[in-house]
Amino acid sequence: MTETIDAVPATRPVRGRKTGPIAGGNADGRPRRGPRGTQQLVIGGVPRVDLLPPEVHVHRRQRGNVRRAWAGVVLVALVAGIGAGAASLTRSAAADDLATAQAETLSLQQQQQQFRDVRTTESASALLRSAQTVGGATEIDWSATLAAIEDRLPAGVVITAVTIDSATAEDPYAQSDDPLQPQRVATVTLDATSATLPSVPALISALRDLRGFTDATANSVTKGNTAGDGYTANMTIHLDEKAYDDRYAEKKD
């Protein structure tokens, strides 16, 4: 037999029954799920009706988006302001450093002006020293050299005539055409007189430890016109660059 049950509206309580949750519902009035996740019918639940038009919800969402956008703008403005402030501080510090450096440069220039005469004198002195170094590069202490030659001659041999030819700072010394001849920077030609016939090999051997000595040659040996004149030996001595005295050379540590 089929029975017909009239459905009771959810907004009206049934007479003779409590309006609380009914069997088949949760304690808070929410519908209970079925075995397979299907929603069970709840009779007598709390009615919930949204009477606001959709435009109101759209407007609310738009206002939230606008607030978030303005918050982003404010954040960007704060970051930009901090960056601009830091750049301003850096530029100010750089300007201060530049002003300090310019002031120091001006002070140094003023101090240099005070010692301008001293700087001019120093420059002239440096130029003079350079000229002395160049001009004295080929200088030989002939007084000491001739004394050294005379000391090395055998006893009784006296130098009576000397001819000197040496290089200068502007003109180099002419070298021999003989490729076997060593390089030389000066030549000393002298006449040595002795009472007895001098030994030419002994004369040359005595000069070998002379400073700058390269070679020596006995050009001639002649006897005087009278018996008491003795013998005269004409000799040529060549010197190399070791004979320079280097008096004006720059000192090296």
C-alpha positions in Angstrom: 0.0 0.0 0.0 1.3 3.4 -0.9 1.2 6.3 1.6 1.4 9.9 0.7 3.3 12.2 3.0 3.0 16.0 2.6 6.4 17.8 2.7 6.7 20.3 5.6 8.4 23.6 4.6 11.8 24.1 6.1 10.9 27.5 7.4 8.0 26.4 9.5 8.2 24.1 12.5 6.0 21.1 12.7 3.4 21.2 15.4 4.0 18.9 18.3 7.7 18.6 17.4 10.8 20.3 18.5 12.5 22.8 16.1 16.0 21.6 16.9 18.0 19.2 14.7 16.2 16.1 13.6 17.4 12.7 13.1 19.7 12.4 10.1 21.3 15.9 10.8 24.3 17.1 12.7 24.2 19.0 16.0 24.8 22.3 14.2 22.0 21.7 11.7 24.3 20.9 8.8 23.2 18.1 6.6 24.8 14.7 7.1 26.7 13.0 4.3 25.6 9.7 3.1 27.6 6.6 2.7 28.8 7.6 -0.7 29.2 11.3 -0.1 25.6 12.2 -1.1 23.9 14.9 0.8 20.9 13.8 2.8 17.8 15.8 2.9 17.5 17.9 6.1 14.1 18.9 7.3 13.7 21.8 9.7 17.3 23.3 9.1 18.2 27.0 9.6 17.3 29.0 6.5 20.0 31.0 4.8 19.0 33.3 2.0 21.4 35.9 0.3 19.2 38.7 -1.0 22.0 41.0 -2.0 22.4 41.5 -5.8 25.5 40.1 -7.5 26.7 43.7 -8.2 27.3 44.2 -4.5 29.7 41.3 -4.2 31.5 42.4 -7.4 31.8 45.9 -5.9 33.2 44.5 -2.7 35.8 42.5 -4.6 36.8 45.5 -6.7 37.2 47.6 -3.5 39.5 44.9 -2.1 41.6 44.9 -5.3 41.8 48.7 -5.2 43.0 48.7 -1.6 45.7 46.2 -2.4 46.8 48.2 -5.5 47.0 51.4 -3.4 49.0 49.5 -0.8 51.5 48.4 -3.5 51.7 52.0 -4.8 52.5 53.3 -1.3 55.1 50.5 -0.8 56.8 51.5 -4.2 56.7 55.1 -3.2 58.4 54.4 0.1 61.1 52.3 -1.5 61.7 55.1 -4.1 61.8 57.7 -1.4 64.4 55.7 0.5 66.5 55.2 -2.6 66.3 58.9 -3.5 67.4 59.8 0.1 70.3 57.4 0.0 71.4 58.8 -3.4 71.1 62.3 -2.1 73.3 61.5 0.9 75.9 59.8 -1.4 75.9 62.8 -3.7 76.3 65.2 -0.8 79.2 63.2 0.6 80.9 63.1 -2.9 80.5 66.9 -3.2 82.0 67.4 0.2 85.0 65.1 -0.7 85.5 67.0 -4.0 85.4 70.4 -2.2 88.0 69.1 0.3 90.3 67.8 -2.5 90.0 71.1 -4.4 90.9 73.0 -1.2 93.9 70.8 -0.6 95.1 71.2 -4.3 94.7 75.0 -4.0 96.7 75.0 -0.8 99.5 72.9 -2.4 99.7 75.2 -5.4 100.0 78.2 -3.1 102.8 76.5 -1.2 104.6 75.7 -4.5 104.4 79.3 -5.5 106.2 80.2 -2.3 109.1 77.9 -3.2 109.2 78.7 -6.9 112.7 80.1 -6.8 113.9 77.1 -4.9 112.4 74.8 -7.6 114.0 76.8 -10.3 117.4 76.5 -8.6 116.9 72.8 -8.2 116.1 72.4 -11.8 119.2 74.4 -12.8 121.3 72.3 -10.5 120.0 69.1 -11.9 120.7 70.3 -15.4 124.2 71.3 -14.4 124.8 67.8 -12.9 123.5 66.2 -16.0 125.9 68.3 -18.1 128.8 67.4 -15.9 127.9 63.8 -16.1 127.9 63.9 -19.9 130.8 66.2 -20.3 133.0 64.3 -17.7 132.1 60.9 -19.0 135.3 60.8 -21.1 137.5 62.6 -18.6 140.8 61.0 -17.5 142.9 62.1 -14.6 146.0 62.7 -16.6 148.1 63.9 -13.7 147.5 60.6 -11.8 147.9 58.5 -15.0 151.3 60.0 -15.9 152.4 59.7 -12.4 151.4 56.0 -12.5 153.3 55.5 -15.7 156.5 57.2 -14.3 156.3 55.0 -11.2 156.3 51.9 -13.3 159.3 52.7 -15.4 162.6 51.2 -14.3 165.0 53.1 -12.1 167.0 55.7 -14.0 164.3 56.2 -16.8 162.9 59.7 -16.9 159.9 61.0 -19.0 161.1 64.0 -21.0 158.1 64.6 -23.4 154.5 63.6 -23.5 151.7 63.8 -26.2 148.1 63.0 -25.3 145.2 62.2 -27.6 141.8 61.2 -26.2 138.1 61.1 -27.0 135.7 63.8 -26.0 132.0 63.9 -25.1 131.2 65.0 -28.7 133.9 63.2 -30.7 134.6 59.5 -30.3 138.2 58.3 -30.5 139.3 57.0 -33.9 140.0 53.3 -33.9 142.8 51.5 -35.7 142.1 49.9 -39.1 143.7 46.8 -37.9 140.9 44.5 -36.7 143.4 42.8 -34.3 143.9 46.1 -32.4 141.8 46.4 -29.3 139.4 49.3 -28.7 141.0 52.4 -27.2 139.8 55.8 -26.0 143.2 57.5 -25.5 146.8 57.4 -26.6 149.9 58.5 -24.7 153.0 59.1 -26.7 156.1 59.7 -24.6 159.9 60.0 -24.7 161.7 58.2 -21.9 165.4 58.9 -21.4 167.9 56.7 -19.6 171.7 56.7 -19.2 171.9 53.1 -20.4 170.2 51.4 -23.3 166.7 50.6 -22.0 165.1 47.2 -22.3 162.0 47.7 -24.4 160.3 44.4 -23.3 161.0 45.4 -19.7 159.4 48.9 -20.2 156.2 47.4 -21.8 155.9 44.7 -19.1 156.1 47.3 -16.4 153.1 49.1 -17.8 150.7 46.1 -18.0 149.0 46.7 -14.7 148.4 50.4 -15.5 144.7 51.3 -15.2 143.0 51.1 -18.6 146.1 49.7 -20.3 145.5 47.8 -23.6 148.8 47.8 -25.3 152.1 49.6 -25.8 154.6 49.9 -28.6 158.2 51.1 -28.7 158.4 53.2 -31.8 162.2 53.9 -31.6 165.3 54.0 -29.4 167.9 56.6 -30.2 171.2 57.6 -28.6 172.1 61.2 -28.0 174.5 63.2 -30.0 177.1 63.3 -27.2 178.4 60.6 -25.0 176.6 62.0 -21.9 173.2 62.3 -23.5 172.2 58.7 -23.0 169.3 56.9 -24.8 165.8 58.0 -25.6 162.9 55.6 -26.2 159.8 56.8 -28.0 156.7 54.8 -26.8 153.0 54.7 -27.6 150.6 53.6 -24.9 146.9 52.9 -25.6 144.2 53.1 -22.9 140.6 51.9 -22.9 137.5 53.1 -21.2 138.7 51.8 -17.8 141.0 54.8 -17.7 138.0 57.1 -17.1 138.0 58.5 -13.6 134.1 58.6 -13.5 134.3 61.6 -11.2 130.9 62.9 -12.4 129.2 59.6 -12.8 126.0 59.1 -10.9 126.5 57.2 -7.6 124.8 53.8 -7.5 123.6 52.2 -4.3 
